[in-house]
């Protein structure tokens, strides 16, 4: 009676707390849920919004020192689907930081609210294990829809009975949102009490097994069609408080197709998992072919789990457990009316989740790899025997993209609801295609339980670029040799030989011997030309081989600048005009005389001839006088 009274009082206090802390806007949201459910906003530190809500029905009950499950139902309050959703229990540090503010600031509140906060159990209630704070993938959540997730916990020993807050983190990425997911903090309340026993068979103080196992936690039921291969894992968790050594999982086989729907191709399907620590989960893989004559339904697959209690000890008694798989048999086809229309049968919905190309930018004539992530967007319908066929857009009856290896089809065995698979195929692009985006149609043909050979088509757009090309006509430099201070005329044409427009074409001339010169040409359409006609001024004598750098720049439609470099030949010489300081002062242009005539030339010759004659006569005279003097005849001669 005392325990019941305590629990009633704690329930009353928790209810008061919900009423006192829920803002008025939260009550309006309650009208959107069922009458038996509430949407609490427990703490001020929680995210108060109308995007993500936790829908609380019956308060979870956990037992002190025991393993338990917290069932959490979250609701998408938005008008768009959530593409990716995860939920997890906050760590002990986050728990303390989240609720510490509520405790330390009670003096600022009224007495009623302070008593409510102080009455709560603010001790982190769970044992810290490897899986405690693991993220549970919820997957796709439709708008205005709910999804429930079971979170496994180990409750601490030595706790007092009462209501404990559990801090839950939720992350979601809605349809149309890119980048990182949004994250929210929410609180739910759990009642934790001591488990009541009626006998004395339980000798352990915490009333739990040293080693125990749970199969299939947190995973959907595997499914496959008849004659298909079912690839699946079986999650095995050690729910005990001791390590299990040398764990082995044995699948029980049967020839009876009603009990065992798989082909028995191996001698056994036993798996050795090694040692498993408390609360450790191991995924046991299987790949089994479904028998062709298997009937539709859920099949219980029995397993025996063997382990050693000590590292070198003997095997303990095996633990038996059951795991279910689902098979879609031929009878599913018979159950459908052959005349039923498409609207009367359900089928999976396979969409393009994302795609990418390698390289990211594709130029005409280039090979590239296309990776497409296909997703089964159905919530409960499996797709199998899926054939994807890629079909390119055509131009002038020729495909823009063709597969390199010749095959344009990819086969996927099956896609479970919400599952994805990446298709990889290599293409070659047409070198003559214009620069724009072209569609690739992905034709789908697949089976669903109620719809065989369903056909759908989805499209993606792949951008194709053309490489810009240009050349120049003959470059004329007139003259090709100038002096410092003189100019030379440069003329040539720029031809757009590609398939894309060349924007803002500009020619730049640079060298140490000339003044930098730019000639703007403008835009040049494909197949047309632009002309350059400019004057280059020499500013210094050429000290090299006379090469002048010519840079032709242009932009594409995105403003990306490209450059083509060439060279022209132009010599710049010293100034040839004479400096007055270096000229003979006696020279004068006015002293230039016309060329003399023949008579003038003879006149000029007469003087030297006469002088020669006089000299010759004087010499003869002297010789004669010397001869006569010797003969004594000077007087007679004189």
C-alpha positions as CSV (number, residue, x, y, z in Angstrom):
1,X,0.0,0.0,0.0
2,X,2.9,2.3,0.8
3,X,4.5,1.7,-2.6
4,X,1.2,2.4,-4.3
5,X,0.8,5.6,-2.4
6,X,4.4,6.7,-3.3
7,X,3.8,6.0,-7.0
8,X,0.5,7.8,-7.0
9,X,2.2,10.8,-5.4
10,X,5.0,10.8,-7.9
11,X,2.5,10.5,-10.7
12,X,0.7,13.5,-9.4
13,X,3.9,15.6,-9.1
14,X,4.9,14.6,-12.7
15,X,1.5,15.7,-13.9
16,X,1.7,19.0,-12.1
17,X,5.2,19.5,-13.6
18,X,3.8,18.9,-17.1
19,X,1.0,21.4,-16.6
20,X,3.3,24.0,-15.1
21,X,6.1,23.8,-17.7
22,X,4.1,23.3,-20.9
23,X,3.6,26.6,-22.8
24,X,0.2,27.6,-24.1
25,X,1.2,26.8,-27.7
26,X,1.9,23.2,-26.7
27,X,-1.7,22.5,-25.8
28,X,-2.9,23.6,-29.2
29,X,-0.7,21.0,-30.7
30,X,-2.4,18.3,-28.6
31,X,-5.5,18.6,-30.8
32,X,-3.5,17.2,-33.7
33,X,-3.0,13.8,-31.9
34,X,-5.3,11.1,-30.7
35,X,-7.3,11.7,-27.5
36,X,-5.4,9.1,-25.5
37,X,-2.0,10.7,-26.2
38,X,-0.3,13.9,-25.0
39,X,2.6,15.9,-26.4
40,X,4.4,17.2,-23.3
41,X,7.0,19.9,-23.2
42,X,8.6,19.0,-19.8
43,X,11.6,21.2,-19.3
44,X,12.5,24.7,-20.2
45,X,15.8,23.5,-21.6
46,X,14.0,21.4,-24.2
47,X,13.5,22.6,-27.7
48,X,10.1,24.3,-27.8
49,X,9.0,24.1,-31.4
50,X,6.2,22.7,-33.6
51,X,8.6,20.7,-35.9
52,X,9.4,17.6,-33.8
53,X,7.2,16.3,-31.1
54,X,7.3,13.2,-28.9
55,X,4.0,11.5,-28.6
56,X,3.5,10.0,-25.1
57,X,0.9,7.4,-24.4
58,X,1.4,5.1,-21.4
59,X,4.4,6.1,-19.2
60,X,7.2,3.5,-19.7
61,X,8.0,1.4,-16.6
62,X,11.5,0.2,-16.0
63,X,12.9,-2.0,-13.2
64,X,15.9,-1.1,-11.0
65,X,19.0,-3.2,-12.0
66,X,17.2,-4.7,-15.0
67,X,17.4,-4.5,-18.7
68,X,14.5,-2.7,-20.3
69,X,13.0,-1.0,-23.3
70,X,12.0,2.6,-23.7
71,X,9.4,3.0,-26.4
72,X,9.6,6.5,-28.0
73,X,7.1,7.7,-30.6
74,X,8.1,10.8,-32.5
75,X,5.8,12.8,-34.8
76,X,6.7,14.9,-37.9
77,X,4.7,18.1,-37.5
78,X,6.0,19.6,-40.7
79,X,4.3,19.7,-44.1
80,X,7.2,17.8,-45.8
81,X,8.7,14.4,-45.4
82,X,11.8,13.7,-43.3
83,X,14.4,11.9,-45.5
84,X,16.8,11.0,-42.8
85,X,15.9,10.6,-39.1
86,X,17.9,9.4,-36.1
87,X,17.1,9.1,-32.4
88,X,19.3,8.3,-29.4
89,X,19.6,8.6,-25.6
90,X,21.8,11.5,-24.4
91,X,25.1,10.7,-22.6
92,X,25.4,11.2,-18.8
93,X,27.4,14.4,-19.2
94,X,24.8,15.9,-21.6
95,X,22.1,14.8,-19.1
96,X,23.7,16.6,-16.2
97,X,24.3,19.8,-18.2
98,X,20.8,19.8,-19.5
99,X,19.1,19.5,-16.2
100,X,21.6,21.3,-13.9
101,X,20.1,24.7,-14.8
102,X,16.7,23.6,-13.7
103,X,18.0,22.7,-10.3
104,X,20.5,25.6,-9.6
105,X,18.0,28.4,-10.4
106,X,15.0,27.2,-8.3
107,X,15.4,30.2,-6.0
108,X,14.2,32.5,-8.8
109,X,10.9,30.7,-9.2
110,X,7.8,30.5,-7.1
111,X,7.5,28.0,-4.3
112,X,5.1,25.7,-6.2
113,X,7.3,25.3,-9.2
114,X,10.4,24.9,-7.1
115,X,8.9,22.1,-5.2
116,X,8.0,20.3,-8.4
117,X,11.6,20.6,-9.7
118,X,13.1,19.6,-6.5
119,X,10.9,16.5,-6.2
120,X,12.2,15.0,-9.5
121,X,14.9,12.3,-9.7
122,X,17.7,14.0,-11.5
123,X,20.2,11.0,-11.3
124,X,21.2,9.5,-14.6
125,X,19.3,6.2,-14.4
126,X,21.2,4.0,-16.9
127,X,24.3,2.0,-16.8
128,X,26.8,3.2,-19.4
129,X,27.3,0.5,-22.0
130,X,28.6,0.3,-25.6
131,X,25.1,0.5,-27.1
132,X,23.4,2.9,-24.7
133,X,24.1,6.1,-26.7
134,X,23.9,4.4,-30.1
135,X,22.0,6.2,-32.8
136,X,18.9,4.4,-34.0
137,X,18.2,5.1,-37.7
138,X,14.5,5.8,-38.0
139,X,14.7,6.4,-41.8
140,X,11.9,8.1,-43.8
141,X,9.1,9.7,-41.8
142,X,6.1,11.1,-43.8
143,X,4.7,14.5,-43.1
144,X,2.3,14.5,-40.1
145,X,3.1,10.9,-39.5
146,X,4.5,9.1,-36.4
147,X,7.2,6.4,-36.0
148,X,8.0,4.4,-32.9
149,X,11.5,3.3,-31.9
150,X,12.4,0.9,-29.0
151,X,15.5,2.0,-27.1
152,X,17.3,-0.7,-25.0
153,X,18.7,0.3,-21.6
154,X,20.2,-1.2,-18.5
155,X,18.8,0.5,-15.4
156,X,21.3,1.2,-12.6
157,X,21.2,-0.6,-9.3
158,X,20.4,1.1,-6.0
159,X,18.0,3.7,-7.5
160,X,15.0,5.0,-5.6
161,X,11.6,4.4,-7.0
162,X,10.1,7.3,-8.8
163,X,9.8,9.3,-12.0
164,X,13.1,9.9,-13.9
165,X,13.6,12.2,-16.9
166,X,15.2,10.7,-20.0
167,X,16.9,13.1,-22.4
168,X,16.3,12.1,-26.0
169,X,18.1,13.6,-29.0
170,X,16.5,13.6,-32.4
171,X,18.1,14.6,-35.7
172,X,16.2,15.0,-39.0
173,X,16.8,16.2,-42.5
174,X,13.6,17.2,-44.3
175,X,12.9,17.0,-48.0
176,X,14.5,19.8,-49.9
177,X,17.1,20.5,-47.1
178,X,20.8,20.1,-48.0
179,X,23.8,19.8,-45.7
180,X,23.7,19.0,-42.0
181,X,20.6,17.7,-40.2
182,X,18.7,19.7,-37.6
183,X,19.0,18.4,-34.0
184,X,16.5,18.6,-31.2
185,X,16.5,17.8,-27.4
186,X,13.3,16.3,-25.8
187,X,12.4,14.9,-22.4
188,X,10.2,11.9,-21.6
189,X,9.4,10.6,-18.1
190,X,9.8,6.9,-17.1
191,X,8.6,5.3,-13.9
192,X,11.4,3.2,-12.3
193,X,10.6,0.7,-9.6
194,X,11.8,-2.5,-8.0
195,X,10.7,-5.7,-9.8
196,X,8.4,-7.7,-7.6
197,X,9.0,-11.5,-7.4
198,X,6.8,-14.3,-6.1
199,X,9.3,-17.1,-5.6
200,X,12.8,-17.8,-4.4
201,X,14.2,-19.3,-7.6
202,X,16.1,-16.1,-8.4
203,X,19.3,-16.1,-6.5
204,X,21.2,-13.3,-8.1
205,X,20.8,-9.9,-6.4
206,X,19.7,-8.1,-9.5
207,X,17.4,-10.9,-10.7
208,X,19.1,-11.1,-14.2
209,X,20.9,-14.0,-15.9
210,X,24.7,-14.0,-16.0
211,X,24.5,-14.7,-19.8
212,X,21.4,-14.4,-22.0
213,X,20.8,-13.5,-25.6
214,X,18.2,-11.5,-27.6
215,X,17.7,-12.0,-31.3
216,X,16.7,-9.5,-34.0
217,X,16.6,-6.3,-31.9
218,X,16.3,-3.0,-33.9
219,X,16.0,-4.5,-37.3
220,X,13.2,-5.1,-39.8
221,X,12.1,-8.6,-40.8
222,X,14.2,-9.8,-43.8
223,X,12.1,-10.6,-46.9
224,X,12.6,-12.0,-50.4
225,X,10.6,-13.5,-53.3
226,X,10.7,-17.1,-54.2
227,X,13.8,-18.2,-56.2
228,X,15.7,-15.2,-54.9
229,X,18.7,-15.0,-52.6
230,X,17.9,-13.5,-49.2
231,X,20.9,-11.6,-47.7
232,X,20.3,-10.8,-44.1
233,X,21.9,-10.3,-40.7
234,X,20.6,-11.6,-37.4
235,X,21.4,-9.2,-34.5
236,X,22.5,-11.1,-31.4
237,X,22.9,-9.2,-28.1
238,X,24.3,-10.5,-24.8
239,X,21.6,-9.2,-22.4
240,X,23.4,-10.7,-19.3
241,X,25.9,-9.1,-17.0
242,X,28.8,-11.5,-17.7
243,X,31.0,-12.0,-20.8
244,X,30.1,-15.0,-23.0
245,X,33.1,-16.8,-24.4
246,X,33.5,-18.5,-27.8
247,X,29.8,-17.8,-28.8
248,X,28.5,-19.9,-31.6
249,X,25.2,-19.5,-33.4
250,X,23.7,-22.6,-35.0
251,X,20.8,-22.5,-37.5
252,X,18.4,-25.5,-37.3
253,X,17.7,-26.9,-40.8
254,X,14.7,-28.8,-42.0
255,X,13.7,-30.7,-45.2
256,X,10.1,-29.6,-44.7
257,X,9.5,-26.6,-46.9
258,X,6.6,-25.5,-44.7
259,X,9.1,-25.1,-41.8
260,X,12.3,-24.1,-43.6
261,X,11.9,-22.0,-46.9
262,X,15.6,-22.0,-47.9
263,X,17.6,-24.3,-50.1
264,X,20.1,-26.3,-48.1
265,X,23.3,-25.9,-50.1
266,X,25.8,-26.2,-47.2
267,X,26.4,-28.9,-44.6
268,X,25.6,-26.4,-41.8
269,X,25.0,-22.8,-41.3
270,X,26.8,-22.4,-38.0
271,X,28.6,-19.1,-37.2
272,X,31.4,-18.5,-34.7
273,X,31.2,-15.1,-33.1
274,X,34.0,-15.1,-30.6
275,X,33.6,-13.5,-27.2
276,X,30.7,-11.2,-26.4
277,X,30.8,-8.7,-23.6
278,X,27.6,-7.7,-21.6
279,X,25.2,-5.6,-23.8
280,X,27.4,-6.2,-26.9
281,X,25.5,-6.8,-30.2
282,X,26.9,-8.8,-33.1
283,X,25.4,-9.1,-36.5
284,X,25.5,-12.7,-37.8
285,X,25.4,-12.7,-41.6
286,X,23.5,-15.2,-43.8
287,X,22.9,-15.6,-47.5
288,X,20.2,-18.1,-48.3
289,X,18.4,-19.0,-51.6
290,X,14.6,-19.1,-51.2
291,X,13.1,-22.3,-52.6
292,X,11.1,-22.0,-55.7
293,X,8.0,-23.7,-54.3
294,X,8.0,-21.8,-51.0
295,X,4.7,-20.4,-50.0
296,X,4.1,-16.9,-48.9
297,X,4.2,-16.2,-45.2
298,X,6.4,-15.7,-42.1
299,X,8.8,-18.5,-41.3
300,X,10.2,-19.1,-37.8
301,X,14.0,-19.9,-38.1
302,X,15.2,-21.6,-35.0
303,X,18.7,-21.0,-33.6
304,X,20.8,-22.5,-30.9
305,X,23.3,-20.3,-29.2
306,X,26.2,-22.0,-27.5
307,X,28.9,-20.4,-25.3
308,X,31.5,-21.0,-22.7
309,X,31.0,-19.5,-19.2
310,X,34.7,-19.3,-18.7
311,X,37.4,-18.6,-21.3
312,X,38.8,-22.2,-21.2
313,X,35.7,-23.9,-19.7
314,X,33.1,-26.2,-21.1
315,X,30.1,-25.2,-23.2
316,X,27.0,-24.3,-21.2
317,X,23.6,-25.6,-22.1
318,X,22.6,-24.1,-25.5
319,X,20.1,-21.2,-25.5
320,X,17.3,-21.6,-28.1
321,X,15.6,-18.7,-29.8
322,X,13.6,-17.9,-32.9
323,X,14.1,-15.4,-35.7
324,X,11.4,-14.7,-38.4
325,X,11.8,-14.1,-42.1
326,X,9.2,-13.3,-44.7
327,X,8.8,-15.0,-48.1
328,X,6.7,-14.0,-51.0
329,X,5.8,-17.2,-52.9
330,X,4.1,-18.1,-56.1
331,X,0.8,-18.1,-54.4
332,X,1.0,-14.3,-54.2
333,X,0.7,-14.3,-58.0
334,X,-2.4,-16.5,-57.8
335,X,-4.0,-14.4,-55.2
336,X,-4.1,-11.4,-57.6
337,X,-6.8,-10.9,-60.1
338,X,-5.2,-11.1,-63.5
339,X,-7.6,-8.3,-64.7
340,X,-6.8,-6.0,-61.7
341,X,-5.7,-2.6,-62.8
342,X,-2.6,-0.8,-61.6
343,X,-4.6,1.3,-59.2
344,X,-5.9,-1.9,-57.5
345,X,-2.4,-3.3,-56.8
346,X,0.4,-1.9,-54.8
347,X,4.0,-1.7,-55.9
348,X,7.3,-0.3,-54.6
349,X,8.4,3.2,-55.5
350,X,12.0,3.4,-56.6
351,X,13.5,6.9,-56.9
352,X,16.8,8.6,-57.5
353,X,18.2,9.5,-54.1
354,X,21.3,11.3,-55.5
355,X,23.8,11.0,-58.3
356,X,27.3,12.2,-59.1
357,X,29.8,12.1,-62.0
358,X,33.5,11.6,-62.1
359,X,34.9,14.0,-63.2
360,X,32.4,16.5,-61.9
361,X,32.6,18.6,-65.1
362,X,32.2,16.7,-68.3
363,X,33.5,18.0,-71.6
364,X,32.3,16.8,-75.0
365,X,34.2,13.7,-76.2
366,X,35.3,12.8,-72.7
367,X,34.6,9.5,-70.8
368,X,33.0,9.8,-67.3
369,X,31.6,7.5,-64.6
370,X,28.0,8.0,-63.4
371,X,27.1,6.9,-59.9
372,X,23.3,6.9,-59.1
373,X,22.0,6.1,-55.7
374,X,18.6,4.4,-56.1
375,X,16.2,4.1,-53.2
376,X,13.1,2.2,-52.5
377,X,10.9,5.0,-51.1
378,X,8.1,2.6,-50.0
379,X,7.4,2.2,-46.3
380,X,6.5,-1.5,-46.4
381,X,6.8,-2.9,-50.0
382,X,9.9,-4.7,-51.1
383,X,11.2,-4.6,-54.7
384,X,13.0,-7.5,-56.3
385,X,14.4,-8.7,-59.6
386,X,15.1,-5.1,-60.4
387,X,16.4,-4.2,-63.9
388,X,17.7,-0.7,-64.4
389,X,18.3,0.4,-68.1
390,X,20.0,3.7,-68.9
391,X,18.8,5.5,-72.0
392,X,20.5,8.8,-73.2
393,X,18.8,11.7,-74.8
394,X,19.5,11.7,-78.6
395,X,20.4,14.6,-81.0
396,X,19.9,14.0,-84.7
397,X,19.0,10.4,-83.9
398,X,22.4,9.8,-82.1
399,X,22.7,9.3,-78.3
400,X,24.7,12.0,-76.5
401,X,26.0,9.5,-74.0
402,X,26.9,5.9,-74.9
403,X,28.2,3.2,-72.5
404,X,31.8,2.4,-72.8
405,X,31.5,-1.4,-72.3
406,X,28.4,-1.7,-74.5
407,X,25.9,-2.7,-71.8
408,X,23.5,-0.1,-70.5
409,X,21.7,-2.3,-67.9
410,X,22.3,-3.0,-64.2
411,X,20.5,-5.7,-62.1
412,X,19.8,-5.5,-58.4
413,X,18.4,-8.5,-56.6
414,X,16.2,-6.7,-54.2
415,X,15.6,-3.4,-52.3
416,X,13.9,-3.6,-48.9
417,X,11.6,-0.7,-47.9
418,X,13.8,2.4,-47.3
419,X,16.9,0.6,-48.6
420,X,19.3,2.1,-51.2
421,X,21.8,0.8,-53.7
422,X,24.4,2.6,-55.8
423,X,24.6,1.9,-59.5
424,X,27.9,2.6,-61.3
425,X,28.2,2.8,-65.1
426,X,30.8,4.3,-67.4
427,X,29.7,6.6,-70.3
428,X,31.4,8.3,-73.3
429,X,30.1,11.7,-74.4
430,X,29.6,12.8,-78.0
431,X,32.3,15.3,-79.1
432,X,29.9,17.2,-81.3
433,X,27.1,17.8,-78.8
434,X,26.3,21.4,-77.9
435,X,27.0,22.7,-74.4
436,X,23.9,22.2,-72.3
437,X,22.3,19.6,-70.0
438,X,21.0,16.3,-71.4
439,X,18.7,13.8,-69.8
440,X,19.4,10.2,-69.0
441,X,16.3,8.1,-68.5
442,X,16.5,5.2,-66.0
443,X,13.9,2.7,-67.0
444,X,12.9,0.4,-64.1
445,X,11.4,-3.1,-64.3
446,X,10.9,-4.9,-61.0
447,X,8.6,-7.2,-59.0
448,X,6.6,-6.4,-55.9
449,X,4.5,-8.9,-53.9
450,X,1.3,-7.7,-55.6
451,X,2.7,-6.4,-58.8
452,X,5.0,-8.4,-61.1
453,X,7.0,-6.7,-63.9
454,X,6.2,-3.2,-62.8
455,X,7.6,-0.6,-65.1
456,X,8.6,2.9,-64.1
457,X,11.0,5.6,-65.5
458,X,12.9,8.3,-63.7
459,X,15.2,11.0,-65.3
460,X,18.3,12.8,-64.3
461,X,20.0,15.7,-66.1
462,X,23.7,15.6,-66.8
463,X,25.5,18.8,-67.8
464,X,27.9,18.7,-70.8
465,X,30.4,21.4,-71.6
466,X,32.3,22.2,-74.9
467,X,35.9,23.2,-74.7
468,X,36.5,26.7,-76.0
469,X,38.8,26.8,-79.1
470,X,40.4,29.7,-81.0
471,X,43.2,30.4,-83.4
472,X,44.7,33.5,-85.0
473,X,45.2,34.4,-88.6
474,X,48.6,35.7,-90.0
475,X,50.0,38.3,-87.7
476,X,51.3,41.3,-89.7
477,X,53.9,43.6,-88.0
478,X,54.7,46.7,-90.2
479,X,57.5,47.6,-89.9
480,X,59.1,44.8,-87.9
481,X,62.0,47.0,-86.9
482,X,61.6,50.5,-85.4
483,X,63.7,53.0,-83.5
484,X,63.0,54.2,-79.9
485,X,60.0,56.6,-80.0
486,X,58.6,55.1,-83.3
487,X,55.4,53.0,-83.7
488,X,54.7,49.7,-85.5
489,X,51.2,48.6,-86.7
490,X,50.1,45.1,-85.7
491,X,47.1,43.5,-87.4
492,X,45.6,39.9,-87.2
493,X,42.2,38.1,-86.7
494,X,41.0,35.9,-83.8
495,X,38.9,32.9,-85.0
496,X,36.4,31.1,-82.7
497,X,36.7,27.5,-83.9
498,X,34.8,26.0,-81.0
499,X,31.0,25.6,-80.3
500,X,30.7,28.1,-77.4
501,X,30.7,31.9,-77.3
502,X,34.0,33.6,-76.4
503,X,33.3,36.5,-74.1
504,X,35.3,39.7,-73.5
505,X,38.2,38.7,-75.8
506,X,41.2,40.9,-75.2
507,X,44.8,41.0,-76.7
508,X,47.7,42.2,-74.6
509,X,51.2,43.0,-75.9
510,X,54.1,43.0,-73.4
511,X,58.0,43.3,-73.7
512,X,60.7,45.3,-72.1
513,X,61.3,47.2,-75.3
514,X,57.7,48.4,-75.9
515,X,54.9,50.2,-74.0
516,X,52.3,47.6,-72.7
517,X,49.3,47.7,-75.1
518,X,45.8,46.2,-74.8
519,X,43.4,45.7,-77.7
520,X,39.8,44.8,-76.7
521,X,38.0,42.7,-79.2
522,X,34.7,41.8,-77.4
523,X,32.5,38.7,-77.8
524,X,33.1,36.3,-80.7
525,X,30.3,33.9,-81.7
526,X,31.1,30.3,-82.7
527,X,32.4,30.1,-86.2
528,X,33.1,33.9,-86.4
529,X,36.2,36.1,-86.1
530,X,37.3,39.3,-84.3
531,X,40.0,41.6,-85.6
532,X,43.0,43.3,-83.8
533,X,44.4,46.5,-85.3
534,X,46.7,48.4,-83.0
535,X,49.9,50.5,-82.8
536,X,52.9,49.4,-80.6
537,X,55.3,52.1,-79.4
538,X,59.0,51.4,-78.9
539,X,60.4,52.7,-75.6
540,X,63.8,51.0,-75.2
541,X,66.3,49.3,-77.5
542,X,65.8,45.5,-77.8
543,X,68.3,43.6,-75.7
544,X,67.1,40.1,-76.6
545,X,66.0,38.3,-79.7
546,X,63.1,40.7,-80.3
547,X,60.2,38.5,-79.1
548,X,57.1,40.4,-77.9
549,X,54.6,38.4,-75.8
550,X,51.0,38.3,-77.0
551,X,48.4,37.1,-74.5
552,X,44.8,36.5,-75.8
553,X,42.3,36.2,-72.9
554,X,38.6,35.3,-72.9
555,X,35.8,34.3,-70.6
556,X,33.2,31.5,-70.6
557,X,29.5,31.8,-69.7
558,X,30.4,31.5,-66.0
559,X,33.1,34.2,-66.1
560,X,36.0,31.8,-65.9
561,X,39.0,33.4,-67.6
562,X,41.3,31.5,-70.0
563,X,44.5,32.6,-71.7
564,X,46.2,31.7,-75.0
565,X,49.8,32.9,-75.4
566,X,51.7,33.7,-78.6
567,X,54.8,35.7,-79.7
568,X,55.5,38.3,-82.4
569,X,58.9,39.6,-83.7
570,X,59.6,43.3,-83.4
571,X,63.1,44.9,-83.1
572,X,63.5,48.3,-81.4
573,X,66.8,50.1,-82.3
574,X,68.7,53.1,-81.0
575,X,67.5,56.6,-82.2
576,X,69.4,57.3,-85.6
577,X,69.2,61.1,-85.4
578,X,72.7,62.8,-85.1
579,X,73.6,64.5,-81.8
580,X,75.2,68.0,-82.5
581,X,77.8,67.5,-79.8
582,X,79.3,64.6,-81.8
583,X,79.5,66.4,-85.2
584,X,82.7,68.4,-86.6
585,X,82.2,72.1,-86.0
586,X,83.8,73.0,-89.4
587,X,81.2,71.2,-91.4
588,X,78.4,73.3,-92.7
589,X,75.7,72.2,-95.1
590,X,75.9,75.6,-96.9
591,X,79.6,74.9,-98.0
592,X,78.6,72.2,-100.3
593,X,79.6,73.1,-103.9
594,X,78.4,71.8,-107.2
595,X,80.7,69.4,-109.1
596,X,83.2,71.4,-111.2
597,X,83.2,71.3,-115.0
598,X,86.2,70.0,-117.2
599,X,87.5,73.5,-117.8
600,X,87.4,74.2,-114.1
601,X,89.2,70.9,-113.4
602,X,92.0,71.9,-116.0
603,X,92.3,75.3,-114.3
604,X,92.8,73.7,-111.0
605,X,95.5,71.5,-112.5
606,X,97.4,74.4,-114.2
607,X,98.8,75.7,-110.9
608,X,100.4,72.5,-109.7
609,X,101.7,71.8,-113.2
610,X,103.3,75.3,-113.4
611,X,104.8,74.8,-110.0
612,X,106.3,71.5,-111.1
613,X,107.7,73.2,-114.2
614,X,109.3,76.0,-112.3
615,X,110.9,73.6,-109.9
616,X,112.2,71.5,-112.7
617,X,113.7,74.6,-114.5
618,X,115.4,75.7,-111.3
619,X,116.9,72.3,-110.8
620,X,118.3,72.3,-114.4
621,X,119.7,75.8,-113.9
622,X,121.5,74.8,-110.8
623,X,123.1,71.8,-112.5
624,X,124.3,73.9,-115.4
625,X,125.9,76.5,-113.1
626,X,127.8,73.9,-111.2
627,X,129.2,72.4,-114.3
628,X,130.3,75.8,-115.7
629,X,131.9,76.9,-112.4
630,X,134.1,73.9,-112.5
631,X,135.2,74.9,-116.0
632,X,135.9,78.6,-115.2
633,X,133.3,79.9,-117.4
634,X,131.1,81.5,-114.8
635,X,131.5,85.0,-116.1
636,X,130.7,84.2,-119.6
637,X,127.7,82.3,-118.6
638,X,126.5,85.1,-116.3
